[in-house]
Amino acid sequence: MSKVFVNIGLSLDGYMAPEGMTMDNPGYKNWGAKWGALMAWLLNQQYFREKLNFGPGGETGPVNDMVRHTFERTGAHIMGKRMFDQGEVSWPEEAPFHTAVYVLTHEKRDPWVRPGGTTFYFINEGPERALALAREAAGSLDIRISGGADVIQQYLNLGVVDELEIALAPVLFGGGRRLFENLSEPGPQFRIDNVLDGSSATHLRYVRQ
Ligand SMILES: NC(=O)c1ccc[n+]([C@@H]2O[C@H](COP(=O)([O-])OP(=O)(O)OC[C@H]3O[C@@H](n4cnc5c(N)ncnc54)[C@H](OP(=O)(O)O)[C@@H]3O)[C@@H](O)[C@H]2O)c1
């Protein structure tokens, strides 16, 4: 059966995004440099560079293999409207998903079809409905809860996240979008499945007990 997984970058002090990260104010509290430091591990992987047309080169090895596996296993994505809003103005025309993407939002909007197999569907009926649609679209592949923090928290609270993959980057944000908050008690229980040392992050993999 399909797994539901999260795969994100996290600062050492627990933030998924630096404070004030909006496309209209890139200079705010140096958030661009912080975001770059958070994602450095990914931006330099050969597979990711190829997928986003960043040009040749890049690291190969176990982290690159992990990135490839993440892309190949994913049959549908779910994300929040704030993540989508930032991506809408910064992803290339061929958005880097190549699956159905379910965007949790209060906004009513028709599906947005991109070249390369990505279609964004705007879901107003909550996280369970988005997950049901994603399961249907994914078939035997897995469902990635892409982010941001708000949406991941909702799925953690529903108890449906099978795997939690965190690239813990050695950067301190001091503020921003915190991943682990707003969680209900008792929270989901995870066990350590794997730890991989990368050059710019430690890759932690947890599976649900
Ligand atoms: N570190 C990483 O790996 C990583 C990964 C992904 C994203 N990010 C970053 O995370 C940040 C965004 O995270 P976030 O926590 O601020 O926001 P988010 O989870 O991306 O989006 C939250 C928004 O989605 C909509 N929404 C969420 N749940 C809903 C529901 N049940 N029903 C209806 N609408 C719902 C609401 O917007 P509306 O009311 O406006 O519709 C809500 O304000 C961005 O800066 C992004 O770049 C980081």
The ligand as an SDF file (V2000), in Angstrom:
LIG
                    3D

 48 52  0  0  0  0  0  0  0  0999 V2000
   12.0160   23.5030    4.5360 N   0  0  0  0  0  0  0  0  0  0  0  0
   11.3360   22.8640    3.5990 C   0  0  0  0  0  0  0  0  0  0  0  0
   11.7180   21.7650    3.1440 O   0  0  0  0  0  0  0  0  0  0  0  0
   10.0680   23.4420    3.0980 C   0  0  0  0  0  0  0  0  0  0  0  0
    9.1760   22.6650    2.3570 C   0  0  0  0  0  0  0  0  0  0  0  0
    7.9950   23.2280    1.9450 C   0  0  0  0  0  0  0  0  0  0  0  0
    7.6990   24.5450    2.2420 C   0  0  0  0  0  0  0  0  0  0  0  0
    8.5900   25.2790    2.9380 N   0  0  0  0  0  0  0  0  0  0  0  0
    8.2940   26.6890    3.2770 C   0  0  0  0  0  0  0  0  0  0  0  0
    7.2380   26.7180    4.2280 O   0  0  0  0  0  0  0  0  0  0  0  0
    6.6040   27.9960    4.1240 C   0  0  0  0  0  0  0  0  0  0  0  0
    5.0990   27.8240    4.0800 C   0  0  0  0  0  0  0  0  0  0  0  0
    4.6660   27.1060    5.2170 O   0  0  0  0  0  0  0  0  0  0  0  0
    3.4290   27.6170    6.0850 P   0  0  0  0  0  0  0  0  0  0  0  0
    3.3250   26.7120    7.2490 O   0  0  0  0  0  0  0  0  0  0  0  0
    3.6120   29.0730    6.3310 O   0  0  0  0  0  0  0  0  0  0  0  0
    2.1830   27.5120    5.0940 O   0  0  0  0  0  0  0  0  0  0  0  0
    1.5870   26.3200    4.1840 P   0  0  0  0  0  0  0  0  0  0  0  0
    1.4270   25.0780    5.0040 O   0  0  0  0  0  0  0  0  0  0  0  0
    2.3740   26.2050    2.9230 O   0  0  0  0  0  0  0  0  0  0  0  0
    0.1790   26.9360    3.7880 O   0  0  0  0  0  0  0  0  0  0  0  0
   -0.7410   27.3160    4.7760 C   0  0  0  0  0  0  0  0  0  0  0  0
   -1.9810   27.8620    4.0880 C   0  0  0  0  0  0  0  0  0  0  0  0
   -2.6210   26.8340    3.3290 O   0  0  0  0  0  0  0  0  0  0  0  0
   -4.0330   26.9780    3.4340 C   0  0  0  0  0  0  0  0  0  0  0  0
   -4.5550   25.8370    4.1970 N   0  0  0  0  0  0  0  0  0  0  0  0
   -3.8450   25.0020    5.0190 C   0  0  0  0  0  0  0  0  0  0  0  0
   -4.6370   24.0610    5.5370 N   0  0  0  0  0  0  0  0  0  0  0  0
   -5.8870   24.3020    5.0560 C   0  0  0  0  0  0  0  0  0  0  0  0
   -7.1350   23.6720    5.2390 C   0  0  0  0  0  0  0  0  0  0  0  0
   -7.2660   22.5870    6.0350 N   0  0  0  0  0  0  0  0  0  0  0  0
   -8.2050   24.1600    4.5880 N   0  0  0  0  0  0  0  0  0  0  0  0
   -8.0890   25.2450    3.7750 C   0  0  0  0  0  0  0  0  0  0  0  0
   -6.9170   25.8960    3.5600 N   0  0  0  0  0  0  0  0  0  0  0  0
   -5.8280   25.4200    4.2040 C   0  0  0  0  0  0  0  0  0  0  0  0
   -4.2770   28.2920    4.1620 C   0  0  0  0  0  0  0  0  0  0  0  0
   -4.1980   29.3160    3.1770 O   0  0  0  0  0  0  0  0  0  0  0  0
   -5.4580   30.1410    2.5930 P   0  0  0  0  0  0  0  0  0  0  0  0
   -6.4040   30.3490    3.7460 O   0  0  0  0  0  0  0  0  0  0  0  0
   -4.8200   31.4060    2.0840 O   0  0  0  0  0  0  0  0  0  0  0  0
   -6.0510   29.3530    1.4980 O   0  0  0  0  0  0  0  0  0  0  0  0
   -3.0380   28.3830    5.0440 C   0  0  0  0  0  0  0  0  0  0  0  0
   -2.7420   29.6990    5.4440 O   0  0  0  0  0  0  0  0  0  0  0  0
    7.1020   28.6280    2.8420 C   0  0  0  0  0  0  0  0  0  0  0  0
    8.0370   29.6400    3.1600 O   0  0  0  0  0  0  0  0  0  0  0  0
    7.7760   27.4830    2.1250 C   0  0  0  0  0  0  0  0  0  0  0  0
    8.8210   27.8960    1.2770 O   0  0  0  0  0  0  0  0  0  0  0  0
    9.7430   24.7600    3.3990 C   0  0  0  0  0  0  0  0  0  0  0  0
  1  2  1  0
  2  3  2  0
  2  4  1  0
  4  5  1  0
  4 48  2  0
  5  6  2  0
  6  7  1  0
  7  8  2  0
  8  9  1  0
  8 48  1  0
  9 10  1  0
  9 46  1  0
 10 11  1  0
 11 12  1  0
 11 44  1  0
 12 13  1  0
 13 14  1  0
 14 15  2  0
 14 16  1  0
 14 17  1  0
 17 18  1  0
 18 19  2  0
 18 20  1  0
 18 21  1  0
 21 22  1  0
 22 23  1  0
 23 24  1  0
 23 42  1  0
 24 25  1  0
 25 26  1  0
 25 36  1  0
 26 27  1  0
 26 35  1  0
 27 28  2  0
 28 29  1  0
 29 30  1  0
 29 35  2  0
 30 31  1  0
 30 32  2  0
 32 33  1  0
 33 34  2  0
 34 35  1  0
 36 37  1  0
 36 42  1  0
 37 38  1  0
 38 39  2  0
 38 40  1  0
 38 41  1  0
 42 43  1  0
 44 45  1  0
 44 46  1  0
 46 47  1  0
M  CHG  2   8   1  16  -1
M  END
$$$$
